[in-house]
């Protein structure tokens, strides 16, 4: 520390009291957070409408409009307004005469840094090493708390900013599902703030339950009346249904499964009751009956939402252990899983960017996505039957 009448440490030759006393600057590494906070404050003052709008898009897609007041305070929203909405330049234009030169240079450097997708390579106390999936570049980000998002293999969306030789994630990160990597890279490349909010919101939306045709699950019952003494067995057989003793079932290949049960019919005197798990499949059943059982009179179609069922009174499910103890049932399930695994190897998978697992295994970049995808599959317990990650790895040469 220099005293008032000593030479100034800056090397000017003047006394400290007339040179830099009271005008010292902390190192830029220490001032970087202050600079970022000044930029955020500017965005909140000048882009209030943009922040409100982006928070609205995010919470609407999430299906949680009540979170809007919380989301307008989120660091991510402010950072998107700064960068994707290009308010950084407005901040600099109005502050060039008041900011120290090194802060101007740092802010200009930050303007060149785009948001992207990262994979966590390794962690250490207070920092994580990330690989940019767009460029392959490795960076170290400091001041990061240890949490599940920062575990090796995790995928993150963020815009960590350089400060000297290291990076700091002032606006934080958001976790990303593996199946959304390609979509995220495309959205980030377009720099469309609304599209980015829609993508992020979709990850936090309540999951939609769909059947193997991709239809929304809506249990649907269809009722017909039959003429007195009508024998419809032959007609139902022509329609493609199979007599299972207690009911007639319609089985066919669907978009994501072979030999899937898509509808069932029960006969009760002069009434015929059909059951499906979607409105679309109910429409298919109605067309079949109209064509092959023309004497059946359609009485009603009742559609139920899944949330109408009492969660405290779930349907009784068959005991899996008892089922697998039956050699015939076990053999049938094992044969079905073997067929499904074989078909899966040549099916297009969204998490692999629309590639098939065989195509991904042959691609040096997609291969890493495939390895992560298989690692997320649960292993089959001893004595159990199911899709085996080990068998899939062997079939793919992994």
PyMOL commands that set and color helices and strands:
alter all, ss='L'
color gray80, all
select helices_A, chain A and resi 16-19+28-46+48-62+65-71+75-83+87-95+101-111+148-150+178-190+193-203+233-238+279-292+306-308+320-325+327-344+350-352+357-361+364-375+389-395
alter helices_A, ss='H'
color red, helices_A
select strands_A, chain A and resi 116-124+127-132+138-142+155-158+161-163+166-168+173-175+220-225+241-243+248-252+260-268+271-276+297-303
alter strands_A, ss='S'
color yellow, strands_A
deselect
rebuild
show_as cartoon
